[in-house]
Amino acid sequence: MLKFLKGVVAGSGAGLKDLPYNIGEPYSSAWGSWVHHRGTSKDDGAPVSIFSLSGSNANDGHLVAGRNGVKRLRTVRHPNILSFLHSTEAETLDGNSTKVTIYIVTEPVMPLAEKIKELGLEGSQRDEYFAWGLHRIAKAVSFLNNDCKLVHGNVCMASVVVTQTLDWKLHAFDVLSEFDGNNEASTGPMLQYEWLIGSQYKPMELSKSDWSAIRKSPPWAIDSWGLGCLIYELFSGLKLSRTEELRNTASIPKSLLQDYQRLLSSMPSRRLNSSKILENSEYFQNKLVETIQFMEILNLKDSVEKDNFFRKLPNLADQLPRQIVQKKLLPLLASALEFGSATAPALTALLKMGSCLSAEEYGLKILPTIVKLFASNDRAIRVGLLQHIEQYGESLSAQIVDEQVYPHVANGFSDTSAFLRELTLKSMLVLAPKLSQRTIAGSLLKFLSKLQVDEEPAIRTNTTILLGNIASHLNDGTRKRVLINAFTVRALRDTFSPARGAGIMALSATSSYYDATEIATRILPNVVVLTIDPDSDVRSKAFEAVEQFLHLVKQYHEKTTSGDATSAGIGISSIPGNASLLGWAMSSLTLKGKPSEQSSITSSSTTAPLASSISNTSSVTNDASITPVRVTSRTDLTDLADELPPPSPTSTDGWGELENGINGDLESDTKDGWDDIEPLEDPKQSAALANIQAAQKRPVSLPKPQVSNSRPKSTDGDLWGSSVADPAPKSTSRNSNLKTSRVVEEEDDPWGAIAAPVPKSSSKAMNLKGSGSADDDLWASIAAPAPTTGHKPSVGRGRGNKAAAPRLGAQRINRTSSGV
């Protein structure tokens, strides 16, 4: 029998040298003759608790009882009973004698008496925590007595330990025995090791060794008495020294007093069953107990109950002991979120309760759960993560963001929900600084390029704002390729006035990244147009931006004049204050209508076309034209091109396409640049605006220009593609007499120059090389030379050596075989 017990004890280890744990410092107290040590695993350094019991020889009574305790602890498993990990028995030489020691390794725990002192709880928070602890121990005792028909024999404060999550657990199973109630005739002791129990903890029948009465009593009689002893020690703060002290009830809460007295009844048969105290006691009905109980059976609750619970949890947590919230509720909440049993409101509670943790604890308890949640397919969870990203985003490392978080977040850019797309966009303000340049150029900028033509105006606006805010995190090459195209080609021509305003603000905030040439040739021409924008806010911002960029160009001029031409062209410093973060525009949720409905909001910006002209001294022709320009946004990237700088074949971010052109089939005869259709107006010719406006409202006669035979023939000479345009702008010119040959409705000229492929009509073909005099061209006197585009204008738009009259209003032009 002794060999069998030794084999059971030593079954998981052959000796101290084989113990895979390091034994640390002991605690000041432990149950019986055991010594409770701190310990760590030799494999991973995880904390454990190690209990040791020594005897002079293998037959020592304490060692025999200890082996019983090891066996019982290994075989009895319950959430409220100490978890067994490992055990071994070793013999060591102590001088001339041999010393035998039993080691038990368990989960890391701490004696209850020491943990209570460490927590230092007082008042209602102390009572709530004691109620929760007693609830756990009562469950363990009920499990042993009612389910297993076992008797613990010595329930007291020393037999209770506390885990790292502040759960109370029962241990000290040395006396544990089966309840032998069926063998009433037996007179032998039912508890073989009852001599280990202190006399102050023994009920009357056990003190008298009345085993017959014990066998006739219910199985819970002895342990219910022990539970009463635990309650006394817990609230009095004193270790029980005599049984008579149990009559002192001054420290017992009134809500628990009646149950306490029934637990300590002198008649074993009338003692309260521990399961009944859990069901009926008023003392256990408090917020902490109810909250933890709900969390532990979360899988059994329906979605409505879960939502209601988690919405109340953040406010409820403020009323609970902080240590319990951090060490008990937070792990439960994190586990529920990871395994999908918690709903989206639980994330808000998790972040709020975790906000009081130190940076180290936050990284260990909160961040791992958050990173795992990014892979969730639950849209509500994803929304919650993005809405609160400012609370935890700074704590995420760059490597985790780039490798684990961003790949999941990026799915939101293409989500069908506009709200989720907008949240994903805004989250980049926190995440983008942590992304690698490879991820930014290869993925993020592609998504932002698509969002700049999103159907939601607010998303387009916020995309521009985001680009302005993250410009400092782009490399020089990416900034050169992306920023001006994104801000001028798209943002400044958006139909949504806040988007145009955002484009101006973004240009101003990133002014330090542009050289003088870019400012003068690409930025100022586009911004000046917006000084006559229908929206007053856009106009105000445009004037401010013009002043700012002119100031920068003046700085360049002063530097070049002083001879410092090398440093003048690059590194122009921005005006102080421009580098601050741009604020988000309104949420897309405020725009409930369809895109078609939203366009009506900005109708004022679409009904007033902008007309401008700009002279080009490098033009090889002497003709001039005025082209109407409409501020609009398009989903066709071909219509959004700004100009054609040298190709960048390695560009993959979406804006490189704006520079290189997308439609390869048009490369031979057309450019896709906005400079071709946006000549700026000469401000000196604005005196006769009223006359031109009057002339535009009258029927117009147009001369019959001749098509030059020297031009290459083409059947699709329309340079601009097929898009419906707006009414022609009102331009400045001298008052001239116009000859009418056909009546044209004003509304029929929505950008005739960029209209759909020209249909056939009965009019004669235009001869660009005709012999008409300059007097026949009534508009030539007010028009600026055509801009240099780097390619030959197509038939129907350009003119030969002789100037041809431009058209007012839409008309159909018939190109005959001789004129095409």
Secondary structure, DSSP 4 states (H G I P E B T S, - for coil): -HHHHHHHHGGG-SSGGG--EEEEEEPS--STT-EEEEEEETTT--EEEEEEEEESSTT-HHHHHHHHHHHHHHH---TTBPPEEEEEEEEEEETTEEEEEEEEEES-EEEHHHHHHHH---HHHHHHHHHHHHHHHHHHHHIIIIIS-EE----SGGGEEEETT--EEE---TT-EE--TT-TT--S-SSTTGGGS-GGG--HHHHTT-HHHHHHS-TTHHHHHHHHHHHHHHHH-S---SGGGGG--TTS-HHHHHHHHHHT-SSGGGSPPHHHHHHH-GGG-SHHHHHHHHHHTGGGS-HHHHHHHHHHHHHHHTTS-HHHIIIIIHHHHHHHHHTT-S-THHHHHHHHHHTTS-HHHHHHHTHHHHHHHTT---HHHHHHHHHTHHHHGGGS-HHHIIIIIHHHHGGGGG-S-HHHHHHHHHHHHHHGGGS-HHHIIIIIHHHHHHHTT-SSHHHHHHHHHHHHHHGGGS-HHHHHHHHHIIIIIIGGG-SSHHHHHHHHHHHHHTGGG--HHHIIIIIHHHHHHGGG-SSHHHHHHHHHHHHHHHHHHHHHHHHHHTT-HHHHSS-PPPPTTTTSPPPP---GGG--S-HHHHGGGGHHHHSS-EEE----TT-SS--B--EEE-----S-GGGG-----S--TT--SSSHHHHH-S-GGGTTT----GGGG-PPP-GGG-TTHHHHHHHHTS-B----PBPPTTSPP-S---SS-S---PPPP-------PPPPSB---GGG-S-GGG-SSPPP-SSPPPBBT----GGG-TTTTTPPBPPP-SSPPPTTT---SS-----SS-------TTT-
